[in-house]
Amino acid sequence: MESARTPATQGQQEEPAGGVRLGTAQGRWVLFTTVLGSSMALLDSTVVNVALPRIGEDLGASLATLQWTVNAYMLTLAGLILVGGALGDRFGRRRIFVLGVVWFAVGSLLCGIAPNAGVLIAARALQGIGGALLTPGSLALIQSSLVAEDRARAVGLWSGLGGVGAAVGPFVGGWLVDGPGWRWVFLLNVPLAALCVPVALRHVPESRDPQAHGRFDVAGAALGAVSLALLTYALIEAGSAAGWAAGAAGVVLAGVFVVVERRRRDPMVPPDIFASRQFTAVNLVTLCVYAAFGGFFFLSVLQLQVVVGWSALGAGAALLPTTVLMLLLSARSGALGERIGPRIPLTVGPLLCAAGMLLMVRAGPGASYLADVLPAMLVLGLGMVTLVAPLTATVLASVPTARAGLASGINNAAARVAGLLAVAALPLLAGMGPDAYRSAAEFDASFRLAMFWCAGLLALGSLLAWTTVRKPRTEACHPQCHTYCTVTAPPLEPTPGSGAGSPDAPGPR
């Protein structure tokens, strides 16, 4: 990562960046490009879970393989997303964004033609690298291309249009899985990338931070990614000798990562940012709630297809109410949290989410959507509305404005890591065997237990929020922080050093 920059140099861009008006044709092209690029990654995260049962059936895959289908992507994305933002600052945000889009498309193509599970998992890891390159660049291009007075409105439009993409994702994914097949869930990204790249090259100005210097924290990025991979493997392969060895090695490397970050002059994750007790507390809350979210959305679509017997389209559509509520109410929730402080929303929100997940245990064989599934989705959606926007705002308000980009990136990575570990650990904790998803009775029993684990994580997050989170001082607050909330994850990382109220770029989903 780069060395620190002084306030006097923050936000300097090379021409012609920073002078585009949103109301012009070029401004609309910039918005279109960023929405399309980020939507590729967001759509992928919402539709792949819907396709998992068909992937397993077609490839003869075990539950562990399905876990790796999700986690291989999350692993490389979480491990490299901060590096992706730094590369954009150094070598050009448009250049790295376009590289990420192309890389993501190539990974998607390989996923779509994968002849076996091993190739699919490797291709998913490649997709994650592309996502780590394009995700930070999405909001970074808005920040660096548009004039300052148009950026907040552009971010709001970006969030809203991205939310629409998340809303249609389950429909599109379910339709593709039930129609032409699960491979088109991945192949769909290829024409989207083919549209995005030429528009970006033609209409989006290049920018970089001329003050970015110093060496990248390659050692920190490698240690973080490898330790996460080993811990994930240990959880998925728990009980085996290889699993125990991987777990021990992962713990050792995680310790080495901490030592390396403390000693480097330009660490990827500066330890001193955790001197803010509020920042540390909110990230602990993030780990709890996003672990629960990751486990829930991974298992619930399997439950609705394997146990309830719905189609992929029906299972995907069943989750729609949470997205709709987020789209309609997130901005108001962010404004409310700004008025009353984050402590109550961050305490009540996880409890509502926990209640929604416990209601989901009613979704067993022969379940009715209106009586059994919809109430769970509505309560869960209200909990997410209450929680996510204030969580985003509190992260950004807990550190000085100059470090808002770094804080947002760390929080986004924490959410990804939480989901990654939950997908690996929950089947183990719930007693799911390798072929559990092939048996409705076995999967149903394990799913019910998993929902109690998820509810427990949310209750722990609520307790942490109540005991540790306090209302930030108003002068530290990021003016438009509540507008950054996306449907499935904390905000994409604002550009380090971009100044108050300026978004960057992680992610979800």
Residue pairs with C-beta under 8 A, 6 or more apart in sequence:
1 82
1 83
1 86
1 214
1 216
1 217
1 220
1 266
1 267
1 268
2 86
2 89
2 90
2 209
2 212
2 213
2 214
2 266
2 496
3 213
3 214
3 265
3 266
5 209
5 211
5 212
5 496
5 497
6 211
7 402
9 210
9 211
9 497
10 402
10 497
10 498
10 499
11 18
11 497
11 498
11 499
11 502
12 209
12 210
12 211
13 144
13 207
13 208
13 209
14 206
14 207
14 208
14 210
15 205
16 205
17 144
17 145
17 205
17 206
17 207
18 144
18 145
18 146
18 147
18 148
18 207
19 147
20 26
20 27
20 30
20 145
20 146
20 147
20 205
21 27
21 146
21 147
21 150
22 28
22 31
22 146
22 147
22 150
22 153
22 154
23 150
26 203
27 145
27 146
27 150
27 154
29 199
29 202
29 203
29 204
30 141
30 142
30 145
30 146
30 154
30 203
30 204
31 142
31 154
31 157
31 158
31 161
32 199
33 141
33 196
33 199
33 200
33 203
33 204
34 138
34 139
34 141
34 142
34 158
35 157
35 158
35 161
35 162
35 165
36 192
36 195
36 196
36 199
37 97
37 100
37 101
37 134
37 137
37 138
37 196
37 200
38 134
38 135
38 138
38 139
38 158
38 162
38 492
39 161
39 162
39 165
39 192
40 101
40 104
40 105
40 134
40 189
40 192
40 193
40 196
41 104
41 131
41 134
41 135
41 507
41 509
42 162
42 165
42 166
42 169
42 486
42 487
42 488
42 508
42 509
43 165
43 166
43 169
43 172
43 173
43 188
43 189
44 73
44 108
44 127
44 131
44 185
44 186
44 189
45 73
45 488
45 508
45 509
46 166
46 169
46 170
46 173
46 316
46 488
46 508
46 509
47 169
47 170
47 172
47 173
47 174
47 176
47 185
47 316
48 69
48 70
48 73
48 173
48 185
49 70
49 297
49 298
49 301
49 302
50 170
50 173
50 174
50 177
50 185
50 301
50 312
50 315
50 316
51 173
51 176
51 177
51 182
51 185
51 312
52 66
52 69
52 70
52 301
52 302
52 437
53 302
53 305
53 306
53 312
53 437
54 177
54 181
54 182
54 312
55 61
55 66
55 69
55 120
55 182
56 62
56 63
56 65
56 66
56 437
56 438
58 182
59 65
59 116
59 117
59 120
60 117
61 69
61 117
62 434
62 435
63 427
63 432
63 433
63 434
63 435
63 436
63 437
64 236
64 237
64 434
65 117
65 121
66 437
67 236
67 298
67 423
67 424
67 427
68 117
68 121
68 124
68 236
69 117
69 120
69 121
69 124
70 124
70 298
70 423
71 232
71 236
71 420
71 423
71 424
72 121
72 122
72 124
72 125
72 128
73 124
73 125
73 127
73 128
73 131
74 128
74 416
74 419
74 420
74 423
75 125
75 128
75 225
75 228
75 229
75 232
75 420
76 125
76 126
76 127
76 128
76 129
76 131
76 132
76 225
77 128
77 129
77 131
77 132
77 135
77 416
77 506
77 507
78 228
78 413
78 416
78 417
78 420
79 132
79 221
79 224
79 225
79 228
80 128
80 129
80 132
80 133
80 221
80 225
81 131
81 132
81 135
81 136
81 409
81 412
81 413
81 416
81 493
81 506
81 507
82 221
82 268
82 269
82 409
82 410
82 413
82 493
83 132
83 216
83 217
83 221
83 268
84 96
84 100
84 132
84 133
84 134
84 135
84 136
84 137
85 136
85 137
85 140
85 405
85 409
85 493
85 495
85 496
85 504
85 505
86 212
86 216
86 268
87 96
87 133
87 216
88 95
88 96
88 97
88 133
88 136
88 137
88 140
88 208
88 505
89 140
89 208
89 209
89 212
89 495
89 496
90 208
90 209
90 212
91 208
92 206
92 207
92 208
93 137
93 140
93 141
93 144
93 206
93 207
93 208
94 137
94 141
94 200
94 201
94 204
94 205
94 206
94 207
95 206
96 133
96 134
96 136
96 137
97 133
97 134
97 137
97 138
97 140
97 141
97 200
97 204
98 197
98 200
98 201
99 133
100 130
100 131
100 132
100 133
100 134
100 135
100 137
101 130
101 134
101 193
101 196
101 197
101 200
102 130
102 193
102 197
103 126
103 129
103 130
103 133
103 134
104 127
104 130
104 131
104 133
104 134
104 189
104 193
105 130
105 189
105 190
105 192
105 193
105 194
106 126
106 130
107 123
107 124
107 126
107 127
107 128
107 129
107 130
108 123
108 127
108 186
108 187
108 188
108 189
108 190
108 193
109 186
109 187
109 189
109 190
110 119
110 122
110 123
110 126
111 120
111 123
111 124
111 127
111 183
111 186
112 183
112 184
112 185
112 186
112 187
112 190
113 183
114 120
114 123
131 506
131 507
132 506
135 492
135 505
135 506
135 507
136 409
136 492
136 493
136 504
136 505
136 506
137 505
138 158
138 492
138 505
139 155
139 158
139 484
139 492
139 493
139 494
139 495
139 503
139 504
139 505
140 495
140 504
140 505
141 204
141 207
142 151
142 154
142 155
142 158
142 503
142 504
143 151
143 494
143 495
143 498
143 502
143 503
143 504
144 205
144 207
144 495
145 204
145 205
145 207
146 154
148 502
151 501
151 502
151 503
152 479
152 480
152 483
152 501
155 480
155 483
155 484
155 503
156 331
156 483
159 330
159 483
159 484
159 485
159 486
160 327
162 486
162 487
163 323
163 326
163 327
163 486
163 487
164 327
166 323
166 486
166 487
166 488
166 508
166 509
167 320
167 323
167 324
167 327
167 487
169 316
170 313
170 315
170 316
170 317
170 319
170 320
171 313
171 316
171 317
171 320
172 188
173 185
173 312
173 316
174 311
174 312
174 313
174 314
174 315
174 316
174 317
175 313
176 182
176 184
176 185
176 188
177 185
177 312
177 313
178 311
178 312
178 313
209 495
209 497
211 497
214 265
214 266
215 266
217 261
217 264
217 266
217 267
217 268
219 260
219 264
220 257
220 260
220 261
220 264
220 267
220 268
220 269
221 268
223 253
223 254
223 256
223 257
223 260
224 257
224 268
224 269
226 253
227 250
227 251
227 253
227 254
227 256
227 257
228 250
228 417
228 420
229 250
230 246
230 247
230 249
230 250
230 253
231 246
231 247
231 250
231 251
231 254
231 421
231 424
232 420
232 421
232 424
233 242
233 243
233 246
233 250
234 243
234 244
234 246
234 247
234 250
235 243
235 247
235 421
235 424
235 425
235 428
236 243
236 424
236 427
236 428
237 243
237 246
238 428
258 271
260 267
261 267
261 268
261 269
261 270
261 271
262 271
269 410
270 406
273 279
273 399
273 403
273 406
273 407
273 410
274 280
276 398
276 399
277 468
278 394
278 397
278 398
278 468
278 469
278 470
278 472
279 395
279 398
279 399
279 407
281 464
281 465
281 468
281 469
282 342
282 346
282 391
282 394
282 395
282 398
282 411
282 469
283 395
283 410
283 411
283 414
284 461
284 464
284 468
285 346
285 350
285 391
285 461
285 464
285 465
285 469
286 391
286 395
286 411
286 414
286 415
286 418
286 490
287 414
287 415
287 417
287 418
287 461
288 350
288 418
288 457
288 458
288 460
288 461
288 464
289 349
289 350
289 353
289 387
289 391
289 418
289 457
289 458
289 461
290 414
290 415
290 416
290 418
290 419
290 422
290 489
290 490
291 418
291 419
291 421
291 422
291 454
291 457
292 350
292 353
292 354
292 357
292 422
292 454
292 455
292 457
292 458
292 461
293 353
293 384
293 419
293 488
294 418
294 419
294 420
294 422
294 423
295 419
295 422
295 423
295 425
295 426
295 450
295 453
295 454
295 457
296 357
296 360
296 380
296 451
296 454
297 319
298 422
298 423
298 426
299 426
299 427
299 447
299 450
300 319
300 360
300 363
300 447
301 315
301 316
301 319
302 437
302 443
302 447
303 360
303 363
303 443
303 444
303 447
304 310
304 314
304 315
304 318
304 363
304 373
305 311
305 312
305 315
306 437
306 438
306 440
306 443
307 363
307 364
307 365
307 440
307 443
307 444
307 447
308 315
308 363
308 364
308 365
308 366
308 367
308 373
309 365
309 440
310 318
318 369
318 373
318 377
319 377
320 377
321 374
321 377
321 378
321 381
322 377
322 380
322 381
322 384
323 381
323 487
324 381
325 378
325 381
325 382
325 384
325 385
326 381
326 384
326 385
326 388
326 485
326 487
327 487
329 385
330 385
330 388
330 389
330 482
330 485
331 389
331 482
331 483
331 485
333 345
333 385
333 386
333 388
333 389
333 390
333 482
334 389
334 390
334 392
334 393
334 481
334 482
334 483
334 485
335 482
336 345
336 390
337 345
337 389
337 390
337 393
337 394
337 482
338 390
338 393
338 477
338 481
338 482
341 470
341 471
342 390
342 391
342 393
342 394
342 465
342 469
342 471
342 472
343 465
343 466
343 469
343 470
343 471
345 386
345 387
345 390
346 387
346 390
346 391
346 394
346 461
346 462
346 465
346 469
347 462
347 465
347 466
347 469
348 383
348 386
348 462
349 383
349 384
349 385
349 386
349 387
349 388
349 390
349 391
349 462
350 383
350 387
350 458
350 459
350 461
350 462
350 465
351 383
351 458
351 459
351 462
352 379
352 380
352 382
352 383
352 386
352 387
353 379
353 380
353 383
353 384
353 387
353 458
354 383
354 454
354 455
354 456
354 458
354 459
354 462
355 379
355 383
355 455
356 376
356 377
356 378
356 379
356 380
356 381
356 382
356 383
357 376
357 380
357 451
357 454
357 455
357 458
358 451
358 452
358 455
359 375
359 376
359 379
360 373
360 376
360 380
360 451
361 447
361 448
361 451
362 371
362 372
362 373
362 376
363 372
363 373
363 376
364 372
364 444
365 440
365 444
367 373
388 485
388 490
389 482
389 485
390 482
391 490
392 481
392 482
392 484
392 485
392 490
392 491
393 477
393 478
393 481
393 482
394 469
394 472
395 407
395 408
395 411
395 490
395 491
396 404
396 407
396 408
396 477
396 478
396 481
396 484
396 491
396 494
397 472
397 476
397 477
397 478
397 481
398 407
398 472
398 476
399 406
399 407
399 476
400 476
401 476
401 478
401 499
401 500
402 497
402 499
403 496
404 478
404 494
404 498
404 500
405 493
405 494
405 495
405 496
405 497
405 498
405 504
406 493
406 496
408 484
408 490
408 491
408 492
408 493
408 494
408 504
409 493
409 496
409 506
411 490
411 491
412 489
412 490
412 491
412 492
412 493
412 506
412 507
413 506
414 490
415 489
415 490
415 507
416 489
416 506
416 507
422 454
422 457
426 450
426 453
426 454
427 436
427 446
427 450
429 449
429 450
429 453
430 446
430 447
430 449
430 450
430 453
431 445
431 446
431 449
432 442
432 443
432 446
432 450
433 442
436 442
436 443
436 446
437 443
478 494
478 500
478 501
479 500
479 501
480 501
480 503
481 491
484 491
484 492
484 494
484 503
485 491
486 492
486 507
486 508
486 509
487 508
487 509
488 508
488 509
489 506
489 507
489 508
489 509
490 506
490 507
491 503
492 503
492 504
492 505
492 506
492 507
493 504
493 505
493 506
493 507
494 502
494 503
494 504
494 505
495 502
495 503
495 504
495 505
496 504
498 504
